[in-house]
Amino acid sequence: MPVNLTAEASAAKRAYEEATGLEDRIEKLEKFISLIPKHKSNRA
């Protein structure tokens, strides 16, 4: 599904993909997920 990522979210995705080590990857993934735009139908 296509997503319109912001520049900040794209950078966080790259950081996640380049991360090594489990804890670092988890930290970067949580940051990336927090920056993904919410779906317009979500009201929460």
mmCIF entry with sequence, helices, sheets and N, C-alpha, C, O atoms, coordinates in Angstrom:
data_MODEL
# 
_entry.id   MODEL 
# 
_entity.id                         1 
_entity.type                       polymer 
_entity.pdbx_number_of_molecules   1 
# 
_entity_poly.entity_id                      1 
_entity_poly.type                           'polypeptide(L)' 
_entity_poly.nstd_linkage                   no 
_entity_poly.nstd_monomer                   no 
_entity_poly.pdbx_seq_one_letter_code       MPVNLTAEASAAKRAYEEATGLEDRIEKLEKFISLIPKHKSNRA 
_entity_poly.pdbx_seq_one_letter_code_can   MPVNLTAEASAAKRAYEEATGLEDRIEKLEKFISLIPKHKSNRA 
_entity_poly.pdbx_strand_id                 A 
# 
loop_
_entity_poly_seq.entity_id 
_entity_poly_seq.num 
_entity_poly_seq.mon_id 
_entity_poly_seq.hetero 
1 1  MET n 
1 2  PRO n 
1 3  VAL n 
1 4  ASN n 
1 5  LEU n 
1 6  THR n 
1 7  ALA n 
1 8  GLU n 
1 9  ALA n 
1 10 SER n 
1 11 ALA n 
1 12 ALA n 
1 13 LYS n 
1 14 ARG n 
1 15 ALA n 
1 16 TYR n 
1 17 GLU n 
1 18 GLU n 
1 19 ALA n 
1 20 THR n 
1 21 GLY n 
1 22 LEU n 
1 23 GLU n 
1 24 ASP n 
1 25 ARG n 
1 26 ILE n 
1 27 GLU n 
1 28 LYS n 
1 29 LEU n 
1 30 GLU n 
1 31 LYS n 
1 32 PHE n 
1 33 ILE n 
1 34 SER n 
1 35 LEU n 
1 36 ILE n 
1 37 PRO n 
1 38 LYS n 
1 39 HIS n 
1 40 LYS n 
1 41 SER n 
1 42 ASN n 
1 43 ARG n 
1 44 ALA n 
# 
_struct_asym.id          A 
_struct_asym.entity_id   1 
# 
loop_
_struct_conf.conf_type_id 
_struct_conf.id 
_struct_conf.pdbx_PDB_helix_id 
_struct_conf.beg_label_comp_id 
_struct_conf.beg_label_asym_id 
_struct_conf.beg_label_seq_id 
_struct_conf.pdbx_beg_PDB_ins_code 
_struct_conf.end_label_comp_id 
_struct_conf.end_label_asym_id 
_struct_conf.end_label_seq_id 
_struct_conf.pdbx_end_PDB_ins_code 
_struct_conf.beg_auth_comp_id 
_struct_conf.beg_auth_asym_id 
_struct_conf.beg_auth_seq_id 
_struct_conf.end_auth_comp_id 
_struct_conf.end_auth_asym_id 
_struct_conf.end_auth_seq_id 
_struct_conf.pdbx_PDB_helix_class 
_struct_conf.details 
_struct_conf.pdbx_PDB_helix_length 
HELX_P HELX_P1 AA1 ALA A 7  ? GLU A 18 ? ALA A 7  GLU A 18 1 ? 12 
HELX_P HELX_P2 AA2 LEU A 22 ? LEU A 35 ? LEU A 22 LEU A 35 1 ? 14 
# 
_struct_conf_type.id          HELX_P 
_struct_conf_type.criteria    ? 
_struct_conf_type.reference   ? 
# 
loop_
_atom_site.group_PDB 
_atom_site.id 
_atom_site.type_symbol 
_atom_site.label_atom_id 
_atom_site.label_alt_id 
_atom_site.label_comp_id 
_atom_site.label_asym_id 
_atom_site.label_entity_id 
_atom_site.label_seq_id 
_atom_site.pdbx_PDB_ins_code 
_atom_site.Cartn_x 
_atom_site.Cartn_y 
_atom_site.Cartn_z 
_atom_site.occupancy 
_atom_site.B_iso_or_equiv 
_atom_site.pdbx_formal_charge 
_atom_site.auth_seq_id 
_atom_site.auth_comp_id 
_atom_site.auth_asym_id 
_atom_site.auth_atom_id 
_atom_site.pdbx_PDB_model_num 
ATOM 1   N N  . MET A 1 1  ? 0.849   -1.166 0.000  1.00 0.00 ? 1  MET A N  1 
ATOM 2   C CA . MET A 1 1  ? 0.000   0.000  0.000  1.00 0.00 ? 1  MET A CA 1 
ATOM 3   C C  . MET A 1 1  ? 0.902   1.238  0.000  1.00 0.00 ? 1  MET A C  1 
ATOM 4   O O  . MET A 1 1  ? 1.803   1.338  0.832  1.00 0.00 ? 1  MET A O  1 
ATOM 5   N N  . PRO A 1 2  ? 0.678   2.165  -0.902 1.00 0.00 ? 2  PRO A N  1 
ATOM 6   C CA . PRO A 1 2  ? 1.496   3.370  -0.963 1.00 0.00 ? 2  PRO A CA 1 
ATOM 7   C C  . PRO A 1 2  ? 1.255   4.268  0.249  1.00 0.00 ? 2  PRO A C  1 
ATOM 8   O O  . PRO A 1 2  ? 0.142   4.377  0.762  1.00 0.00 ? 2  PRO A O  1 
ATOM 9   N N  . VAL A 1 3  ? 2.325   4.897  0.678  1.00 0.00 ? 3  VAL A N  1 
ATOM 10  C CA . VAL A 1 3  ? 2.253   5.796  1.824  1.00 0.00 ? 3  VAL A CA 1 
ATOM 11  C C  . VAL A 1 3  ? 2.989   7.078  1.458  1.00 0.00 ? 3  VAL A C  1 
ATOM 12  O O  . VAL A 1 3  ? 4.082   7.032  0.892  1.00 0.00 ? 3  VAL A O  1 
ATOM 13  N N  . ASN A 1 4  ? 2.397   8.210  1.779  1.00 0.00 ? 4  ASN A N  1 
ATOM 14  C CA . ASN A 1 4  ? 3.059   9.494  1.557  1.00 0.00 ? 4  ASN A CA 1 
ATOM 15  C C  . ASN A 1 4  ? 3.862   9.834  2.805  1.00 0.00 ? 4  ASN A C  1 
ATOM 16  O O  . ASN A 1 4  ? 3.342   10.435 3.744  1.00 0.00 ? 4  ASN A O  1 
ATOM 17  N N  . LEU A 1 5  ? 5.131   9.447  2.806  1.00 0.00 ? 5  LEU A N  1 
ATOM 18  C CA . LEU A 1 5  ? 5.976   9.683  3.965  1.00 0.00 ? 5  LEU A CA 1 
ATOM 19  C C  . LEU A 1 5  ? 6.555   11.088 3.925  1.00 0.00 ? 5  LEU A C  1 
ATOM 20  O O  . LEU A 1 5  ? 6.868   11.622 2.861  1.00 0.00 ? 5  LEU A O  1 
ATOM 21  N N  . THR A 1 6  ? 6.688   11.667 5.098  1.00 0.00 ? 6  THR A N  1 
ATOM 22  C CA . THR A 1 6  ? 7.369   12.951 5.209  1.00 0.00 ? 6  THR A CA 1 
ATOM 23  C C  . THR A 1 6  ? 8.868   12.699 5.063  1.00 0.00 ? 6  THR A C  1 
ATOM 24  O O  . THR A 1 6  ? 9.321   11.556 5.126  1.00 0.00 ? 6  THR A O  1 
ATOM 25  N N  . ALA A 1 7  ? 9.617   13.753 4.872  1.00 0.00 ? 7  ALA A N  1 
ATOM 26  C CA . ALA A 1 7  ? 11.067  13.622 4.768  1.00 0.00 ? 7  ALA A CA 1 
ATOM 27  C C  . ALA A 1 7  ? 11.645  13.049 6.065  1.00 0.00 ? 7  ALA A C  1 
ATOM 28  O O  . ALA A 1 7  ? 12.581  12.251 6.036  1.00 0.00 ? 7  ALA A O  1 
ATOM 29  N N  . GLU A 1 8  ? 11.083  13.460 7.192  1.00 0.00 ? 8  GLU A N  1 
ATOM 30  C CA . GLU A 1 8  ? 11.551  12.967 8.489  1.00 0.00 ? 8  GLU A CA 1 
ATOM 31  C C  . GLU A 1 8  ? 11.274  11.471 8.632  1.00 0.00 ? 8  GLU A C  1 
ATOM 32  O O  . GLU A 1 8  ? 12.119  10.735 9.144  1.00 0.00 ? 8  GLU A O  1 
ATOM 33  N N  . ALA A 1 9  ? 10.112  11.017 8.191  1.00 0.00 ? 9  ALA A N  1 
ATOM 34  C CA . ALA A 1 9  ? 9.773   9.597  8.263  1.00 0.00 ? 9  ALA A CA 1 
ATOM 35  C C  . ALA A 1 9  ? 10.659  8.780  7.320  1.00 0.00 ? 9  ALA A C  1 
ATOM 36  O O  . ALA A 1 9  ? 11.075  7.674  7.665  1.00 0.00 ? 9  ALA A O  1 
ATOM 37  N N  . SER A 1 10 ? 10.944  9.309  6.152  1.00 0.00 ? 10 SER A N  1 
ATOM 38  C CA . SER A 1 10 ? 11.826  8.613  5.217  1.00 0.00 ? 10 SER A CA 1 
ATOM 39  C C  . SER A 1 10 ? 13.229  8.458  5.799  1.00 0.00 ? 10 SER A C  1 
ATOM 40  O O  . SER A 1 10 ? 13.860  7.412  5.648  1.00 0.00 ? 10 SER A O  1 
ATOM 41  N N  . ALA A 1 11 ? 13.706  9.493  6.457  1.00 0.00 ? 11 ALA A N  1 
ATOM 42  C CA . ALA A 1 11 ? 15.032  9.429  7.087  1.00 0.00 ? 11 ALA A CA 1 
ATOM 43  C C  . ALA A 1 11 ? 15.029  8.409  8.223  1.00 0.00 ? 11 ALA A C  1 
ATOM 44  O O  . ALA A 1 11 ? 16.008  7.685  8.404  1.00 0.00 ? 11 ALA A O  1 
ATOM 45  N N  . ALA A 1 12 ? 13.945  8.343  8.985  1.00 0.00 ? 12 ALA A N  1 
ATOM 46  C CA . ALA A 1 12 ? 13.838  7.372  10.073 1.00 0.00 ? 12 ALA A CA 1 
ATOM 47  C C  . ALA A 1 12 ? 13.798  5.952  9.520  1.00 0.00 ? 12 ALA A C  1 
ATOM 48  O O  . ALA A 1 12 ? 14.343  5.034  10.133 1.00 0.00 ? 12 ALA A O  1 
ATOM 49  N N  . LYS A 1 13 ? 13.162  5.765  8.373  1.00 0.00 ? 13 LYS A N  1 
ATOM 50  C CA . LYS A 1 13 ? 13.118  4.444  7.745  1.00 0.00 ? 13 LYS A CA 1 
ATOM 51  C C  . LYS A 1 13 ? 14.516  4.017  7.323  1.00 0.00 ? 13 LYS A C  1 
ATOM 52  O O  . LYS A 1 13 ? 14.913  2.874  7.549  1.00 0.00 ? 13 LYS A O  1 
ATOM 53  N N  . ARG A 1 14 ? 15.260  4.922  6.715  1.00 0.00 ? 14 ARG A N  1 
ATOM 54  C CA . ARG A 1 14 ? 16.628  4.609  6.314  1.00 0.00 ? 14 ARG A CA 1 
ATOM 55  C C  . ARG A 1 14 ? 17.490  4.268  7.528  1.00 0.00 ? 14 ARG A C  1 
ATOM 56  O O  . ARG A 1 14 ? 18.294  3.336  7.484  1.00 0.00 ? 14 ARG A O  1 
ATOM 57  N N  . ALA A 1 15 ? 17.319  5.026  8.608  1.00 0.00 ? 15 ALA A N  1 
ATOM 58  C CA . ALA A 1 15 ? 18.080  4.766  9.834  1.00 0.00 ? 15 ALA A CA 1 
ATOM 59  C C  . ALA A 1 15 ? 17.755  3.379  10.377 1.00 0.00 ? 15 ALA A C  1 
ATOM 60  O O  . ALA A 1 15 ? 18.649  2.666  10.832 1.00 0.00 ? 15 ALA A O  1 
ATOM 61  N N  . TYR A 1 16 ? 16.487  2.994  10.331 1.00 0.00 ? 16 TYR A N  1 
ATOM 62  C CA . TYR A 1 16 ? 16.087  1.662  10.780 1.00 0.00 ? 16 TYR A CA 1 
ATOM 63  C C  . TYR A 1 16 ? 16.732  0.588  9.912  1.00 0.00 ? 16 TYR A C  1 
ATOM 64  O O  . TYR A 1 16 ? 17.263  -0.396 10.427 1.00 0.00 ? 16 TYR A O  1 
ATOM 65  N N  . GLU A 1 17 ? 16.687  0.776  8.606  1.00 0.00 ? 17 GLU A N  1 
ATOM 66  C CA . GLU A 1 17 ? 17.243  -0.220 7.687  1.00 0.00 ? 17 GLU A CA 1 
ATOM 67  C C  . GLU A 1 17 ? 18.754  -0.370 7.847  1.00 0.00 ? 17 GLU A C  1 
ATOM 68  O O  . GLU A 1 17 ? 19.296  -1.446 7.595  1.00 0.00 ? 17 GLU A O  1 
ATOM 69  N N  . GLU A 1 18 ? 19.434  0.686  8.258  1.00 0.00 ? 18 GLU A N  1 
ATOM 70  C CA . GLU A 1 18 ? 20.889  0.657  8.409  1.00 0.00 ? 18 GLU A CA 1 
ATOM 71  C C  . GLU A 1 18 ? 21.332  0.256  9.813  1.00 0.00 ? 18 GLU A C  1 
ATOM 72  O O  . GLU A 1 18 ? 22.518  0.030  10.050 1.00 0.00 ? 18 GLU A O  1 
ATOM 73  N N  . ALA A 1 19 ? 20.387  0.169  10.738 1.00 0.00 ? 19 ALA A N  1 
ATOM 74  C CA . ALA A 1 19 ? 20.727  -0.124 12.131 1.00 0.00 ? 19 ALA A CA 1 
ATOM 75  C C  . ALA A 1 19 ? 21.235  -1.556 12.275 1.00 0.00 ? 19 ALA A C  1 
ATOM 76  O O  . ALA A 1 19 ? 20.801  -2.469 11.573 1.00 0.00 ? 19 ALA A O  1 
ATOM 77  N N  . THR A 1 20 ? 22.165  -1.718 13.204 1.00 0.00 ? 20 THR A N  1 
ATOM 78  C CA . THR A 1 20 ? 22.658  -3.049 13.525 1.00 0.00 ? 20 THR A CA 1 
ATOM 79  C C  . THR A 1 20 ? 22.409  -3.285 15.008 1.00 0.00 ? 20 THR A C  1 
ATOM 80  O O  . THR A 1 20 ? 22.398  -2.347 15.805 1.00 0.00 ? 20 THR A O  1 
ATOM 81  N N  . GLY A 1 21 ? 22.217  -4.506 15.355 1.00 0.00 ? 21 GLY A N  1 
ATOM 82  C CA . GLY A 1 21 ? 21.930  -4.825 16.749 1.00 0.00 ? 21 GLY A CA 1 
ATOM 83  C C  . GLY A 1 21 ? 20.441  -4.758 17.006 1.00 0.00 ? 21 GLY A C  1 
ATOM 84  O O  . GLY A 1 21 ? 19.751  -3.868 16.509 1.00 0.00 ? 21 GLY A O  1 
ATOM 85  N N  . LEU A 1 22 ? 19.955  -5.696 17.777 1.00 0.00 ? 22 LEU A N  1 
ATOM 86  C CA . LEU A 1 22 ? 18.522  -5.808 18.005 1.00 0.00 ? 22 LEU A CA 1 
ATOM 87  C C  . LEU A 1 22 ? 17.938  -4.593 18.719 1.00 0.00 ? 22 LEU A C  1 
ATOM 88  O O  . LEU A 1 22 ? 16.918  -4.058 18.286 1.00 0.00 ? 22 LEU A O  1 
ATOM 89  N N  . GLU A 1 23 ? 18.563  -4.154 19.795 1.00 0.00 ? 23 GLU A N  1 
ATOM 90  C CA . GLU A 1 23 ? 18.024  -3.009 20.546 1.00 0.00 ? 23 GLU A CA 1 
ATOM 91  C C  . GLU A 1 23 ? 18.001  -1.741 19.703 1.00 0.00 ? 23 GLU A C  1 
ATOM 92  O O  . GLU A 1 23 ? 17.048  -0.964 19.766 1.00 0.00 ? 23 GLU A O  1 
ATOM 93  N N  . ASP A 1 24 ? 19.051  -1.534 18.916 1.00 0.00 ? 24 ASP A N  1 
ATOM 94  C CA . ASP A 1 24 ? 19.113  -0.355 18.050 1.00 0.00 ? 24 ASP A CA 1 
ATOM 95  C C  . ASP A 1 24 ? 18.020  -0.416 16.985 1.00 0.00 ? 24 ASP A C  1 
ATOM 96  O O  . ASP A 1 24 ? 17.370  0.590  16.701 1.00 0.00 ? 24 ASP A O  1 
ATOM 97  N N  . ARG A 1 25 ? 17.818  -1.591 16.400 1.00 0.00 ? 25 ARG A N  1 
ATOM 98  C CA . ARG A 1 25 ? 16.778  -1.745 15.376 1.00 0.00 ? 25 ARG A CA 1 
ATOM 99  C C  . ARG A 1 25 ? 15.391  -1.491 15.962 1.00 0.00 ? 25 ARG A C  1 
ATOM 100 O O  . ARG A 1 25 ? 14.558  -0.846 15.327 1.00 0.00 ? 25 ARG A O  1 
ATOM 101 N N  . ILE A 1 26 ? 15.141  -1.996 17.174 1.00 0.00 ? 26 ILE A N  1 
ATOM 102 C CA . ILE A 1 26 ? 13.842  -1.784 17.810 1.00 0.00 ? 26 ILE A CA 1 
ATOM 103 C C  . ILE A 1 26 ? 13.618  -0.298 18.072 1.00 0.00 ? 26 ILE A C  1 
ATOM 104 O O  . ILE A 1 26 ? 12.535  0.225  17.811 1.00 0.00 ? 26 ILE A O  1 
ATOM 105 N N  . GLU A 1 27 ? 14.630  0.373  18.581 1.00 0.00 ? 27 GLU A N  1 
ATOM 106 C CA . GLU A 1 27 ? 14.525  1.812  18.858 1.00 0.00 ? 27 GLU A CA 1 
ATOM 107 C C  . GLU A 1 27 ? 14.228  2.597  17.588 1.00 0.00 ? 27 GLU A C  1 
ATOM 108 O O  . GLU A 1 27 ? 13.359  3.468  17.575 1.00 0.00 ? 27 GLU A O  1 
ATOM 109 N N  . LYS A 1 28 ? 14.956  2.282  16.520 1.00 0.00 ? 28 LYS A N  1 
ATOM 110 C CA . LYS A 1 28 ? 14.764  2.993  15.245 1.00 0.00 ? 28 LYS A CA 1 
ATOM 111 C C  . LYS A 1 28 ? 13.398  2.669  14.633 1.00 0.00 ? 28 LYS A C  1 
ATOM 112 O O  . LYS A 1 28 ? 12.761  3.545  14.048 1.00 0.00 ? 28 LYS A O  1 
ATOM 113 N N  . LEU A 1 29 ? 12.944  1.423  14.762 1.00 0.00 ? 29 LEU A N  1 
ATOM 114 C CA . LEU A 1 29 ? 11.637  1.044  14.231 1.00 0.00 ? 29 LEU A CA 1 
ATOM 115 C C  . LEU A 1 29 ? 10.517  1.762  14.964 1.00 0.00 ? 29 LEU A C  1 
ATOM 116 O O  . LEU A 1 29 ? 9.562   2.218  14.334 1.00 0.00 ? 29 LEU A O  1 
ATOM 117 N N  . GLU A 1 30 ? 10.617  1.870  16.283 1.00 0.00 ? 30 GLU A N  1 
ATOM 118 C CA . GLU A 1 30 ? 9.602   2.599  17.049 1.00 0.00 ? 30 GLU A CA 1 
ATOM 119 C C  . GLU A 1 30 ? 9.547   4.059  16.627 1.00 0.00 ? 30 GLU A C  1 
ATOM 120 O O  . GLU A 1 30 ? 8.463   4.631  16.516 1.00 0.00 ? 30 GLU A O  1 
ATOM 121 N N  . LYS A 1 31 ? 10.703  4.666  16.391 1.00 0.00 ? 31 LYS A N  1 
ATOM 122 C CA . LYS A 1 31 ? 10.750  6.057  15.931 1.00 0.00 ? 31 LYS A CA 1 
ATOM 123 C C  . LYS A 1 31 ? 10.086  6.183  14.555 1.00 0.00 ? 31 LYS A C  1 
ATOM 124 O O  . LYS A 1 31 ? 9.294   7.096  14.322 1.00 0.00 ? 31 LYS A O  1 
ATOM 125 N N  . PHE A 1 32 ? 10.419  5.254  13.645 1.00 0.00 ? 32 PHE A N  1 
ATOM 126 C CA . PHE A 1 32 ? 9.849   5.277  12.303 1.00 0.00 ? 32 PHE A CA 1 
ATOM 127 C C  . PHE A 1 32 ? 8.332   5.140  12.360 1.00 0.00 ? 32 PHE A C  1 
ATOM 128 O O  . PHE A 1 32 ? 7.619   5.901  11.706 1.00 0.00 ? 32 PHE A O  1 
ATOM 129 N N  . ILE A 1 33 ? 7.836   4.187  13.127 1.00 0.00 ? 33 ILE A N  1 
ATOM 130 C CA . ILE A 1 33 ? 6.393   3.964  13.230 1.00 0.00 ? 33 ILE A CA 1 
ATOM 131 C C  . ILE A 1 33 ? 5.690   5.206  13.779 1.00 0.00 ? 33 ILE A C  1 
ATOM 132 O O  . ILE A 1 33 ? 4.585   5.538  13.349 1.00 0.00 ? 33 ILE A O  1 
ATOM 133 N N  . SER A 1 34 ? 6.325   5.883  14.720 1.00 0.00 ? 34 SER A N  1 
ATOM 134 C CA . SER A 1 34 ? 5.693   7.076  15.299 1.00 0.00 ? 34 SER A CA 1 
ATOM 135 C C  . SER A 1 34 ? 5.576   8.217  14.288 1.00 0.00 ? 34 SER A C  1 
ATOM 136 O O  . SER A 1 34 ? 4.756   9.120  14.463 1.00 0.00 ? 34 SER A O  1 
ATOM 137 N N  . LEU A 1 35 ? 6.388   8.180  13.235 1.00 0.00 ? 35 LEU A N  1 
ATOM 138 C CA . LEU A 1 35 ? 6.382   9.261  12.241 1.00 0.00 ? 35 LEU A CA 1 
ATOM 139 C C  . LEU A 1 35 ? 5.528   8.959  11.013 1.00 0.00 ? 35 LEU A C  1 
ATOM 140 O O  . LEU A 1 35 ? 5.335   9.835  10.170 1.00 0.00 ? 35 LEU A O  1 
ATOM 141 N N  . ILE A 1 36 ? 5.016   7.739  10.899 1.00 0.00 ? 36 ILE A N  1 
ATOM 142 C CA . ILE A 1 36 ? 4.176   7.387  9.749  1.00 0.00 ? 36 ILE A CA 1 
ATOM 143 C C  . ILE A 1 36 ? 2.856   8.148  9.856  1.00 0.00 ? 36 ILE A C  1 
ATOM 144 O O  . ILE A 1 36 ? 2.237   8.155  10.920 1.00 0.00 ? 36 ILE A O  1 
ATOM 145 N N  . PRO A 1 37 ? 2.419   8.788  8.774  1.00 0.00 ? 37 PRO A N  1 
ATOM 146 C CA . PRO A 1 37 ? 1.151   9.529  8.817  1.00 0.00 ? 37 PRO A CA 1 
ATOM 147 C C  . PRO A 1 37 ? -0.020  8.607  9.146  1.00 0.00 ? 37 PRO A C  1 
ATOM 148 O O  . PRO A 1 37 ? -0.076  7.468  8.683  1.00 0.00 ? 37 PRO A O  1 
ATOM 149 N N  . LYS A 1 38 ? -0.939  9.107  9.940  1.00 0.00 ? 38 LYS A N  1 
ATOM 150 C CA . LYS A 1 38 ? -2.123  8.339  10.305 1.00 0.00 ? 38 LYS A CA 1 
ATOM 151 C C  . LYS A 1 38 ? -3.106  8.337  9.147  1.00 0.00 ? 38 LYS A C  1 
ATOM 152 O O  . LYS A 1 38 ? -3.135  9.269  8.343  1.00 0.00 ? 38 LYS A O  1 
ATOM 153 N N  . HIS A 1 39 ? -3.909  7.285  9.067  1.00 0.00 ? 39 HIS A N  1 
ATOM 154 C CA . HIS A 1 39 ? -4.921  7.192  8.018  1.00 0.00 ? 39 HIS A CA 1 
ATOM 155 C C  . HIS A 1 39 ? -6.003  8.240  8.272  1.00 0.00 ? 39 HIS A C  1 
ATOM 156 O O  . HIS A 1 39 ? -6.368  8.488  9.421  1.00 0.00 ? 39 HIS A O  1 
ATOM 157 N N  . LYS A 1 40 ? -6.498  8.835  7.243  1.00 0.00 ? 40 LYS A N  1 
ATOM 158 C CA . LYS A 1 40 ? -7.470  9.936  7.382  1.00 0.00 ? 40 LYS A CA 1 
ATOM 159 C C  . LYS A 1 40 ? -8.749  9.511  8.086  1.00 0.00 ? 40 LYS A C  1 
ATOM 160 O O  . LYS A 1 40 ? -9.403  10.333 8.728  1.00 0.00 ? 40 LYS A O  1 
ATOM 161 N N  . SER A 1 41 ? -9.116  8.224  7.974  1.00 0.00 ? 41 SER A N  1 
ATOM 162 C CA . SER A 1 41 ? -10.364 7.809  8.614  1.00 0.00 ? 41 SER A CA 1 
ATOM 163 C C  . SER A 1 41 ? -10.206 7.556  10.096 1.00 0.00 ? 41 SER A C  1 
ATOM 164 O O  . SER A 1 41 ? -11.206 7.429  10.801 1.00 0.00 ? 41 SER A O  1 
ATOM 165 N N  . ASN A 1 42 ? -8.974  7.479  10.595 1.00 0.00 ? 42 ASN A N  1 
ATOM 166 C CA . ASN A 1 42 ? -8.753  7.306  12.043 1.00 0.00 ? 42 ASN A CA 1 
ATOM 167 C C  . ASN A 1 42 ? -9.017  8.622  12.754 1.00 0.00 ? 42 ASN A C  1 
ATOM 168 O O  . ASN A 1 42 ? -8.450  9.653  12.390 1.00 0.00 ? 42 ASN A O  1 
ATOM 169 N N  . ARG A 1 43 ? -9.857  8.593  13.747 1.00 0.00 ? 43 ARG A N  1 
ATOM 170 C CA . ARG A 1 43 ? -10.193 9.802  14.469 1.00 0.00 ? 43 ARG A CA 1 
ATOM 171 C C  . ARG A 1 43 ? -9.542  9.859  15.827 1.00 0.00 ? 43 ARG A C  1 
ATOM 172 O O  . ARG A 1 43 ? -9.688  10.858 16.531 1.00 0.00 ? 43 ARG A O  1 
ATOM 173 N N  . ALA A 1 44 ? -8.828  8.822  16.220 1.00 0.00 ? 44 ALA A N  1 
ATOM 174 C CA . ALA A 1 44 ? -8.214  8.784  17.549 1.00 0.00 ? 44 ALA A CA 1 
ATOM 175 C C  . ALA A 1 44 ? -6.938  9.571  17.601 1.00 0.00 ? 44 ALA A C  1 
ATOM 176 O O  . ALA A 1 44 ? -6.297  9.639  18.650 1.00 0.00 ? 44 ALA A O  1 
# 
